[in-house]
Amino acid sequence: MLPAAIATDIGLVRKENQDRVAVLKFRPFSKNKDMIVIALADGMGGMEGGANAASLTVSSFFTEIIKHSGLPIRQCLEIAVLKANESVLKVYNGNGGATLSALAVDDSDNITAINVGDSRIYSINAEHIKQISEDDTLAVLAKKYNEHLGSDSGVIDSRLGGELVQFIGLDGVLEIHFHDIRLVPGVVALTSDGAHTIDSNNLRKLYAHSNNTGVFAKRVIDLASWFGGFDNASIAVVEISNILSALDVSSGDVINLWDPFGEMKVISVQPAPLDIPNSATVENVIDGKVTELECSNEISNKKNVSKRKSRTKKKNSNIKSDEGRNVIEANNNDKLDNISQLDISFSEKNSTKGDKDD
């Protein structure tokens, strides 16, 4: 089991969840340990196609990670981010985009994180919380030059707000922020702005009173909703001290993917040879549009078998008061709305141990 948990929630105001958070685990061909990548993207609601831009960001990022997993981890991440930027830019021409925060671990035993935009990366333990990432906003940029501007920090925030200076899908030079994660007790959390607006100190307190990553992730989502749920809220939590041991559990030929709604495994198998021409044209239907793809028998000896395990649940969207809010009870797994906890078995995902300590 992975020592990690992911969660997302649409909130109480937005009509669509434009956050995407997912986990990738696979065995690169050239390496003797698995690679784990966790990514979170927040679609830009004020621009075109925020939800699709976030989906395209994560899917392109993961695809390029797999393609270039034989490279050193930092180089692999850089290529994946730039390719994701190209993919989103190609579709939206700079009029749509998403933030991206990600964390990757491979057989080098290095934990490397990246961020573009204002989705954050925190290091959290019971006593301290530290923001590792750097917000790519006008306000943060202005504060760097505050001595020259002579403006108060609060004035800068009120005037500039959270307007982004860069994001995935940018038509320009992208500056990727790289962060080396230290192996210390506690967790690393990736958050969208709807989650971390509950305040960093509240994040720390919730972690201190949660007995595992799944409980912590759920409480962050709940508190964001109790604070008004003005934005989509998403979080990914990783136990740093235990993540390296998860690399030794081989995925073999399986590419494992998790999102907050379920799991997918992509398995490479060897079918019997097919008698087909060296080159054939096939139709590929995507979103109702038909495109032609060239299929070569050089790559026809492998096929991908995908199995999707998903759970769908209903959410109570009419919350009149705290008393009227549904509470997760023990032994009631189906009520865990949009939570994927990877460090304990499914039968234990409803754990509410520690609630009495809050």
Secondary structure, DSSP 8 states (H G I E B T S, - for coil): --SEEEEEE--SS-SS--EEEEEEEE--TT-SS-EEEEEEEEB-TTSTTHHHHHHHHHHHHHHHHHHTTTS-HHHHHHHHHHHHHHHHHHHHTTS--B-EEEEEE-TT--EEEEEESS-EEEEE-SS-EEE-S---BHHHHHHHTHHHHT--HHHHHHHHTT-BS--BT-SS----EEEEE---SSEEEEE-HHHHTT-HHHHHHHHHT-SSHHHHHHHHHHHHHHTT--S-EEEEEEEHHHHGGGGGS--TTEEEEEETTEEEEEEEE--------SEEEEEEEETTEEEEEEEETTSTT-EEEEEEEE----------SSTTS----TT-GGG-TTEEE-SS-GGGTT--TTGGG-
